[in-house]
Amino acid sequence: MVQPPPIETSGDAAATTRLVHACNQVREQVARIVVGQDEVIEQLLIAILARGHCLLEGVPGLAKTLMIRTLAESMHLSFRRIQFTPDLMPGDITGTEIIQEDPSTGRREFIFEQGPIFTQMLLADEINRTPPKTQAALLEAMQEHEVTTAGTTYRLSEPFFVLATQNPIEQEGTYPLPEAQRDRFLFHVIVNYPNRDEESEIVDRTTSTFQSTVQSVVSGDDIITFQKTVREVPLPPHVKDWVLDAVRTLRPQDEQSAAWAKDLIQWGPGPRASQQLVLAAKARALLHGRPVVAIEDVKSLALPVLRHRVVPTFAAEADGITVDELISRMIRETSKGPAKVL
């Protein structure tokens, strides 16, 4: 695969234009292989621009792995896939030290053999099928972008993303992610079934001689530049107020929390939720060609950012009230300033 030339940017408007153009090119490349799932692909792009990680949940056969692999190819990122199983050990992910003998001197020494986490885009497939000890091996890498073993710290290649999948069915013998692990993910994305027309096209493509290839349209250096551009997007005070009100409404211990939240929510989102909701909204604003964040950007991303950070009470679960319903209620009741698109 030939390394694409870096995308040059100059000035705020030019940087935004290059970002939008590059992301549209990535969408086109992914659409060559993956049918539909436009909302999921947009959320993956937003997570990458915001330098975050994604947890994807969906039944088998919805092309989650294919989607992520194609995304990595279109961005010219190194890609590794780990199939999580009950017998997977932490060293199988991060790497381990092995004894190597110098044939000329006969001297033996420990050499660190890098694990599959040393890549730019890591697919952690069915992450809920491995024990917590192995799940925790991802924590440092996801947060610090580095791995420490035997007292030595190794930096991971930038940009670095973890895209994990979990199966919502067949929960017997699985290990649900602890809250600390889930909080490391920017998004919890739900991958739904395709509609009838999309499924018809999937059948036509996969049961015929149809073939398509993916081209690299951006590079890792371009992505790092785009990530810096995202952080430069202004955050209007009324949008920040909306974010703070929304997050604090979902914390039952907070004095600003809604009365229904105190009855239906056991634990609410922490400060990381506010930070990541703002970053994701900045990335979405740029993707939609706007230089400033609007409340619309925050509202549209509240579900994927917050759904894995809210723990309902037993009473809520007994009444069949889902986390998504709680967040949707919060969105309806939180009204700080007009939802204006600039």
N, C-alpha and C positions, 0 to 999 in steps of 0.2 A: 504494500500500500504506500503510495507516494505521499509524502508530507505536504499538505496544502500550505500555500504562502500565508503568512500572518495577515490579518485584516488590520489595516491602518486606520487609526481614529485620530481626529483632531477637532477639539471643541466639543462642548456638551451636546449640541444638536447633531453634530456629525457622529458622535459616539452612540447616541440613541438610534440614529438611522442605521448604523452598521449593526448594532445589536438586533434590531427588528429584522433587518434583511437576513442576517445569519440564522436567526431562529426560524424564519420562514423557510429558508433553505433546508434546515434540519427537518422541519415538519414534512417537506416534500420528499426527502429521502426516506424517512420512516414510513410515509404513506405508500412507498413502493412495495413495502413488505407487509406492513400491518394495516388491516382494514378497520376503520372506525377508531374508537377509543380516543377521540380528539381531546376530550376534557382531561383524561388521564395523562396524555402526552403533554398537554399544556402545563399541568401541575408538575410533571417531571422536569420540564424545562425551567419552570419557576424555581424549583428546589435547587437545580444546578446553578442558576444565576444567583441564588441567595446563599450558596455554599452550604446547603443542607442535605440531609439524608432522608430517604423515603421508605415507608413501610407500606407495601401493597398487599391488599387482602382480596382474594377472589377464589372461586372454585377452580379446580384443574381445567386446563384446556382453553384458557382465555388469552393465551399468547403473552403472558407476563414476561417469561424468559426471553422470548423472541423480540419483544418490544425493547427490553433493556439492552440486549445484545446489538440490535440495530441502531439504537441511540448511540451506543459507544462507538460503533463503526462510523457513523456519520460525523462524529466529533473527533475522530482520530485519537481515541483514548484507548489505552491498554485495558483489557477486560479479562476478568477471571470469575469463575462460578464455583461456589461451594455448595454441595448438597448436604444440608444439615441432617444428621442422623443421631440416634441415641448414643452411639459409641464414639462420636467425634470428640476429640480432645482439644484443649486450647492450643497446644503446640501444632496441631494440624492446621490451624488458621494463621497463627503468628509466625510460625517457624520454630526450629529447635537447633541446638548445638550438636554437632557430630564430631567424632574424632577422625582427624585426617593425618595420614603419615606422609612425611616428605620422603620420596623414594631415594633421593641422593644422600640424605643424612640419617634417615631412619627415625628422625624426631617426630613425635606425635604432638598435635595441638588441636584445640577445639576451634571449629569453624562454624559460624552461624549460617544455617541453611534457611533462606527466606521462605516464608509460607505464602499462600495465595493472596494474603491481605496486601502484599506489596504489588499493588496495581493501582490504576486510576479509577476504574469503575468496578466495584465488587458486587456481585449478585449473591446474596445470602439466601439461598433457596430453602423455603420451609424452615425458617429460623426457629419456629416454635416446636420443632421435633428434636431439639438437642438440649441437654441439661443446662441449668443456669450458669454453671462454672464455665462452660464453653461460650454461652451467650455473652458472658461478662468479658470474655477476651476481646470483644469488639469495642468495649467502652472507651478505653484509652485512645484507640485508633480513631474512633468516630469523633471524639471531642478534641483531642490534641493533635491528631494527624501524625502520630508517631507510635512506635512500638518499643517497649523496654524489656530486655531479657538479659539475665546474668549481669545486671548492673550497667549494661550498655544500651543507649537509646538510639534508635534508627528512625530517621525521618522518612515519611511516605512521600511518594511522588505527588506533586500538585498538577492539576486539581485532583481531589480524592473524594469519591462518593460511595456510600453504602446504600444499595437498594435491596431491601429485604422483602421476601414474600412470606405470607403465611396462609394456610388453608383453613377456612372457617368451618369445614366439616371434618368428620373423623377426629374428634378431639381426645379420644381415649389414648392415653399414653403420651400426650403432648405436654409441653412445659410452657405455659403462658409467660410472655415477657414480663418481667418485673417493671414497676412504674419507673424506676431509675433508668432502665434500658429504653423504655418506650419514649421517655422524655427527650432522649437524644435525637429522635427523628423529628424533622421539621414537619412532615406530612404523614398522616395515615390515610392512604388513598384506597377507596373502594373501587374495585374493578368489576363492572357489571357485565351481563350478557350483551352480545351485539343485538341490534334490532334485526328485523326480518331481511331488509335489503342488504345490510352488511353481512349477515350470515350467508345469504345467497351468493354474494361476491366471494366470500371465503371458500365456499364449496367449489365455485368455478375455478378459483385460483389453485386450490390444493388438489383437485382431481383432474387437472389437465396438464398440458405441457408448459404452462405459464412459468416464466423465469424472470427474475429481476435482480439487479445488483445495486449495492449502496455505495455511494461515493463519499469521501471525507470532504466536508464543506467548511469546517472550522477546525482549529487546532486547540490544544490545551492552553497555549499562551493566549489565544483569543478569549477563551473562557475566563481565564484569570483577569484579563482586562475588563471583560463584561461584568464580572463580580465587583470590581472596583467602581465601575460606572453605576451599578445598582445602589451602592452605599452613598453615592453623591446625590441621589434623588432627594429633593426637599420633602420634609414631613410637616404639613400644615398643623398648627396647634389644635384645631378642632378635630382633625383625624386622630391625633395622638390621644386626645381626651376620649374619643369614642373607643379606642382600643383599651385604654385603662378602665373605663366604665364597664366595658363588656367583660373583660377578664375578671374584674373584682366582683361583678354580679354573680359569677359562677363559683365564688369561694364562700362556702357556708359560714366560715369563721369570721368573715369580713363584715364590718358594720354597714358597708355599702351593699352587701348581698341582698338579693330579693328574698322575700318571705318564702316563696315556693322553693327557692334553691336551698334554703336551710332544711327543708323537709325532704327534698329529693336528691340532694348531692352530698356524698360523704366527704370527698376530697375534690378540690378544684385545681385549676391550672396555676403553676408558679410563674415567677418573673420571666423565665425562658419563653413562655408562651407569648407574652407581650412583645419581647424582642423579635421572635421569629415571625409573628404575625405582621409586624411592621416591615421586616426585610422582605417577606414574601409579597406583601402589598406593593412595595417599591418595584420589585421585579415584574409584577403583573402590570403595573402602570406603564412601564417601559415597553412591555410586550404589546400593549394596546396603543402604543404611540403617544403616550401622555407623559409630560416631563415632571408632573407632580402627582403625589398619591391622593386618591379620592376615597371617600368612605365606601363607595361601591367596591373598590379593590379589597378592602378589609372584609366586608360582608361576604363577598364571593369565596373567600379563602378561610372563613372562620371554621367551617366544618372540618376540612382536612387538618387544620392546625390544632384544633382543640379536642377533637373526638377521642384521642388517645390520652388526654390529660385530665379527663373528668371521670370520677368514679361515682356511680349512682348509689343511693342507699338501697337497703334490702326492700324497703317499702316501694321504691320506684320500680325495682325489678319485678316485684310481686304484682304490681299493677300493669306490667308490660310497657313501661315508659322507657324508651331508648335514649341513649346519650345524644344521638342526633336530634331527637325531639326537644331535649333540654336546651341544646345550643340554638336550635331554630327559634325557640321561645325567647331566648335571650336576645337574639338578633331583632326580633319583632319589637321587644320592649325597650331596647336601648336606642335612644334617639338623641344624639348629640350633633346638632347641625344638620343641614340638608345633605342628602346623598347626591352631591353635585359632581358631575364629570367635567373636568376642565378641558 
